[in-house]
Amino acid sequence: MSTDRPALRTVVLWLFGLMTAAMLFRALGPRERRAEIGYSDFTAELARGNIAAVEIATERRELGGEFRAPARIGGRDVREFRANLPFEDPAPLVARLEQAGVPIRAAGAGPSWTEIVFSTMPWLLLAGFWFVIIRQMRAGSERALSFGRMGARPVAREQPKVTFADVAGAEEAKAELQEVIDFLRDPGKFQRVGGRLPKGVLLVGPPGTGKTLLARAVAGEAGVAFFSISGSDFVELFVGVGAARVRSLFEQGKAHAPSIIFIDELDAVGRTRGAGLGVHEEREQTLNQLLVELDGFQPSEGVVVLSATNRPDVLDPALLRPGRFDRQIVVELPDVRAREQILKVHVRNIQLAADVDLAAIARGTPGLSGADLASLVNEAALFAARRNKDRADRQDFEDAKDKVMLGVERRSVVLSPEERKLSAYHEAGHALVNLLIPGLDPVYKVTIVPRGRAMGVTFALPEEDRRTYTKAYIVGRLAVAHAGRAAEEIVFGPDRVTTGAASDFQQATELARQMVTRFGMSELVGPVAVIEHPEVGLFGREVIQRHEVSPQTAELIDREVRRVVTEAATRAGELIRANRATLDALAAALLDRETLERAEVEAIVARRGEPAAVRPAPPPARAA
């Protein structure tokens, strides 16, 4: 039976403290009241008839007692006394006491228990001190020798299982992983026909899409041991520790076969070799050992290695070759149907009001991962609890969606009247141009309440999931990005524009550069990909980047990006000038209500009549 070392240490420390306090109390506390006197003083007081009572301890050759009246002995008044017997046989003294009529009380045969405890306490303290020191030394040596032992977290079979019923969406991934489950349940099924299951399965996808949950579900469906560890757990300061931990991990997996070994965040240990300070870097030794272990076990041993990463581009190619992680399963962000299924899973333990429509929430949350949706449901429950409701209703979910997608409202930030007016026209410009250009995502909400790091937000949501984007859509997005600054300049003049458009310009410039260099949407540059290729740098692939283009082409790209951005800003300004009355109405409504929903924005535009004709996107410049 293992001992709980922290609990034992606590008990020992308490015992030491109590014993030390008792010794201090005995040493510094009140002294014994009996005064030490000579035997001759005792006999003199006995002769005077001043002895009230006596007790004799023969074994200790000691007597004690008290006087009838205080006696002056040695310059002090003594009431109770103690004296040593100068002889072994107390019979004559007893006879003399009986003759004098002095009562005799029985004394203890040996030292009292308190005397025994306090006499042995120093030795106990010394022994306990060395016991603790020796245990600490042994524990330190064990820790030093256990650096190479694996810190994997096994999940026992008897614990509550996670199954595919707990994983909503990701149907393609679950279908791919079903083969792994069948192999763990019945390995002979594949061996009978000569098939070989992949040794390693790599789950690839954005953060929060459920890769770890899928791995746990595979173990739950198969009913096997599950060892989970993060890639960063292999990396230590001491050379050779990571490789030893890899060996230990696979030994545990084989000892508990059939089992699943799950390595989360594989990119922490599996990055491309040769990108560090030297060829003998600790991380590279760990990766080499991982490659050896993947080659060293056979599928018949009943061990399957699952791993997850959101950075497959930085993995060493040796990890991805056949015979190692030779099967990659992509776990994408959920579509609208998968989002509805995920919401249904997370609301199992939530009391819902009748007006909650999960399908509508799923349609209004494009781009959210499974983890984001779980956070949304939890935030809705917290909103309902804060408002003292028994059930989470539609408003709670709307507020939770705004918090997750737009950021937390910062009501503590107080804007001056001038700043509120500038922010209102800025956001009204975004909303107006978004409405005037056809084909863009509809405006979901416009607010001048600070959220997150923004002083105001204009948020547009697609009505359906998008996989590809047209050139007209991207050019329209560029115009919307510049509409805030255009509205400020038109209403307040060029000298009173603010820094609020900084993030708009950053996003627009990045999008325009992708149009030119990745999407082939510039006739001047042509349908070629001139993306920046990563160079292997000091700490990995993503640090140093280089251009595989000539200086002339790079200059042409810069000119094209500037042209696309400038034309988008011009288009936004023209649309706002042509619909100035509508802009003023939207800004006034924002100043009055601070937040406008989609229906309110569209109603304000409709009351202002038919908007001015939308100028089509400018044609791309052609080469001379």
Residue pairs with C-beta under 8 A, 6 or more apart in sequence:
5 139
9 132
12 128
12 131
12 132
15 128
16 125
16 128
16 129
19 121
19 124
19 125
20 125
22 117
22 118
22 121
23 118
23 121
23 122
23 125
26 118
33 79
33 80
34 64
34 80
34 81
34 82
35 73
35 76
35 78
35 80
35 81
35 82
36 81
36 82
36 83
37 73
37 74
37 78
37 81
37 82
37 83
38 83
39 83
39 84
39 85
39 86
41 71
41 73
41 81
41 83
42 51
42 63
42 81
42 83
45 51
45 67
45 71
46 96
46 97
46 100
46 102
49 68
49 100
50 67
50 68
50 69
50 71
51 65
51 67
51 68
51 97
51 100
51 102
52 65
52 66
52 67
52 68
52 102
52 103
53 65
53 66
53 102
53 103
53 104
53 105
54 63
54 64
54 65
54 97
54 102
54 103
54 104
54 105
55 63
55 64
55 65
55 104
55 105
55 106
55 107
56 62
56 63
56 85
56 90
56 93
56 94
56 104
56 107
57 63
57 64
57 107
57 108
57 109
58 88
58 90
59 109
59 110
61 84
61 85
61 87
61 88
62 82
62 83
62 84
62 85
62 107
63 82
63 83
63 85
63 90
63 93
64 80
64 81
64 82
64 83
64 107
65 80
65 81
66 79
66 80
66 81
67 78
67 79
67 80
67 81
70 77
70 78
70 79
71 77
71 78
71 81
72 78
73 81
85 93
94 104
97 104
98 104
111 119
147 236
147 238
147 241
147 244
148 240
148 241
148 244
148 245
148 247
148 248
149 244
149 245
149 248
150 229
150 245
150 248
150 249
150 251
150 252
151 229
151 233
151 245
152 227
152 228
152 229
152 249
152 252
152 261
153 227
153 228
153 229
154 225
154 226
154 227
154 228
154 252
154 256
155 216
155 219
155 225
155 226
155 227
155 228
156 225
157 223
157 224
157 225
161 219
161 220
161 223
162 213
162 216
162 217
162 219
162 220
163 217
163 220
163 221
164 174
164 217
164 221
166 213
166 217
166 345
167 174
167 210
167 213
167 214
167 217
168 334
168 338
168 341
168 342
168 344
168 345
168 370
169 210
169 334
169 335
169 337
169 338
169 339
169 341
169 342
169 370
170 209
170 210
170 214
170 331
170 334
170 338
171 338
172 329
172 330
173 203
173 214
173 329
173 330
173 331
174 214
174 217
176 201
176 327
176 329
177 201
177 214
177 217
177 218
177 329
179 197
180 197
180 201
180 218
180 222
180 304
180 306
181 218
181 221
181 222
182 189
182 190
183 189
183 190
183 197
183 299
183 304
184 222
184 224
184 258
184 260
184 302
184 304
185 222
185 223
187 258
187 299
187 300
187 302
190 196
190 197
190 299
191 300
196 299
197 299
197 304
198 325
198 326
198 327
199 294
199 297
199 299
199 304
199 305
199 323
199 324
199 325
199 326
200 294
200 304
200 305
200 306
200 307
200 324
200 325
200 326
200 327
201 304
201 305
201 306
201 307
201 325
201 327
201 328
201 329
202 266
202 306
202 307
202 308
202 309
202 312
202 320
202 325
202 327
202 328
202 329
203 211
203 214
203 215
203 306
203 307
203 308
203 309
203 329
203 331
204 211
204 308
204 309
204 310
204 312
204 328
204 329
204 330
204 331
205 211
205 308
205 310
205 330
205 331
205 332
205 333
206 310
206 332
206 333
206 369
207 310
207 369
207 371
208 369
208 370
208 371
208 372
209 331
209 332
209 333
209 334
209 369
209 370
209 371
210 331
210 369
210 370
210 371
211 264
211 308
211 331
212 228
212 262
212 264
212 308
213 370
214 331
215 226
215 228
215 260
215 262
215 306
215 308
216 226
216 228
216 262
218 260
218 306
219 225
219 226
219 260
219 262
222 258
222 260
224 258
224 259
224 260
224 302
225 253
225 256
225 258
225 259
225 260
226 259
226 260
226 262
227 249
227 252
227 253
227 256
227 259
227 260
227 261
227 262
228 262
228 264
229 249
229 261
229 262
229 263
229 264
230 263
230 264
230 265
230 268
231 263
231 264
231 265
231 266
231 267
231 268
231 269
231 270
232 265
232 268
232 269
233 245
234 242
234 245
234 246
234 268
234 269
234 286
234 290
235 242
235 268
235 269
235 282
235 283
235 286
236 242
236 245
236 282
237 282
238 282
239 280
239 282
239 285
240 282
240 285
241 282
242 269
242 282
242 283
242 285
242 286
242 289
243 285
243 286
243 288
243 289
245 286
246 286
246 289
246 290
246 293
247 289
247 293
249 261
249 293
250 261
250 293
250 296
250 297
250 303
253 259
253 260
253 261
253 303
254 297
254 301
254 303
257 301
257 302
257 303
258 302
258 303
259 302
259 303
259 304
260 303
260 304
260 305
260 306
261 303
261 304
261 305
261 306
262 305
262 306
262 307
262 308
263 269
263 305
263 306
263 307
263 308
264 307
264 308
265 308
265 309
266 307
266 308
266 309
266 315
266 319
267 309
267 310
267 311
267 312
267 314
267 315
269 283
269 286
269 287
269 290
270 287
270 290
270 309
270 315
270 316
270 319
271 283
271 287
271 314
271 315
271 316
271 540
271 541
272 314
272 315
272 316
272 317
272 536
272 540
272 541
273 279
273 284
273 287
273 288
273 316
273 318
274 284
274 536
275 536
275 537
275 538
275 539
275 540
275 541
276 283
276 284
276 538
276 539
277 538
287 316
287 319
290 319
291 318
291 319
291 324
294 305
294 323
294 324
294 325
295 323
295 324
297 303
305 325
307 325
309 315
312 320
312 328
313 534
313 541
314 540
314 541
314 542
318 324
319 325
320 326
320 328
333 367
333 368
333 369
334 341
334 342
334 368
334 369
334 370
334 373
335 465
336 362
336 363
336 366
336 464
336 465
337 362
339 361
339 362
339 365
339 368
339 373
340 358
340 359
340 361
340 362
342 370
342 373
342 374
343 358
343 361
343 362
343 373
343 377
344 358
346 373
346 374
346 377
346 378
347 358
347 377
350 377
350 380
350 381
350 392
351 384
351 390
351 391
351 392
352 391
352 392
352 393
353 391
353 392
353 393
353 394
355 393
355 394
356 392
356 393
356 394
356 397
357 394
361 376
361 397
361 401
363 463
363 464
364 401
364 444
364 461
365 372
365 373
365 376
365 401
365 405
366 461
366 462
366 464
366 465
366 466
368 376
368 404
368 405
372 404
375 404
376 397
376 400
376 401
376 404
377 400
379 399
379 400
379 403
379 404
380 392
380 396
380 397
380 399
380 400
381 392
381 396
382 400
383 392
383 396
383 399
383 400
384 390
384 391
384 392
384 393
384 396
387 396
389 396
402 409
402 445
402 451
403 409
405 459
406 445
406 447
406 451
406 452
406 457
406 459
407 451
407 452
407 453
407 454
407 457
408 451
408 452
409 449
409 450
409 451
410 449
410 450
410 451
410 452
411 449
413 450
413 455
415 423
415 448
415 450
415 455
419 455
420 448
420 591
421 587
421 591
422 488
422 492
422 496
422 498
422 500
423 448
423 455
423 456
423 500
424 448
424 456
424 587
424 588
424 590
424 591
425 487
425 488
425 491
425 492
425 583
425 587
426 456
426 484
426 485
426 487
426 488
426 498
426 500
426 501
427 446
427 447
427 448
427 456
427 457
427 458
427 484
427 590
428 446
428 487
428 583
428 586
428 587
428 590
429 483
429 484
429 485
429 486
429 487
429 488
429 572
429 576
429 583
430 446
430 458
430 480
430 483
430 484
430 487
431 443
431 446
431 458
431 586
431 596
431 601
432 483
432 487
432 575
432 576
432 579
432 582
432 583
432 586
432 605
433 479
433 480
433 483
433 486
433 572
433 575
433 576
434 440
434 441
434 442
434 443
434 458
434 460
434 480
434 483
435 443
435 601
435 602
435 605
435 611
436 575
436 579
436 611
436 612
436 614
437 476
437 479
437 480
437 575
437 614
438 614
439 470
439 472
439 473
439 476
440 460
440 473
440 476
440 477
440 480
441 460
441 461
441 462
441 463
442 460
442 461
442 463
442 598
443 458
443 459
443 460
443 598
443 601
443 602
444 459
444 460
444 461
444 597
444 598
445 457
445 458
445 459
445 595
445 596
445 597
445 598
446 456
446 457
446 458
446 459
446 586
446 590
446 595
446 596
446 601
447 456
447 457
447 590
447 594
447 595
447 596
448 455
448 456
448 590
448 591
448 594
448 595
449 456
449 594
449 595
450 456
451 457
454 503
455 500
456 500
458 484
460 480
471 515
471 519
471 521
471 617
472 617
474 511
474 515
474 519
474 521
475 564
475 568
475 617
476 617
477 511
478 508
478 511
478 512
478 564
478 565
478 568
479 568
479 569
479 571
479 572
479 575
480 572
481 504
481 505
481 507
481 508
481 511
481 568
482 501
482 504
482 505
482 508
482 565
482 568
482 569
482 572
482 573
483 572
483 575
483 576
484 500
484 501
484 504
485 497
485 501
485 504
485 505
485 569
486 569
486 572
486 573
486 576
487 576
487 583
488 496
488 497
488 498
488 500
488 501
489 497
489 573
490 573
490 576
490 577
490 580
491 583
508 565
508 568
509 561
509 565
512 561
512 564
512 565
512 568
513 557
513 561
515 521
515 522
515 564
516 522
516 525
516 557
516 560
516 561
516 564
517 525
517 529
517 530
517 531
517 532
517 557
518 529
518 531
520 526
520 527
520 528
520 529
521 620
522 560
522 564
522 620
523 620
523 621
523 622
523 623
524 556
524 559
524 560
524 620
524 621
524 622
524 623
525 553
525 556
525 557
525 560
530 547
530 548
530 549
530 553
530 557
532 545
532 546
532 547
533 545
533 546
533 547
533 548
534 541
534 542
534 544
534 545
535 541
535 543
535 544
535 545
535 546
536 544
537 543
537 544
538 544
547 554
549 557
560 621
563 621
567 618
571 615
571 617
571 618
574 615
575 612
575 614
575 615
576 583
578 611
578 612
578 613
579 608
579 611
579 612
581 608
582 604
582 605
582 608
582 611
585 604
585 607
585 608
586 596
586 601
586 604
586 605
589 596
589 600
589 604
590 596
593 600
596 604
605 611
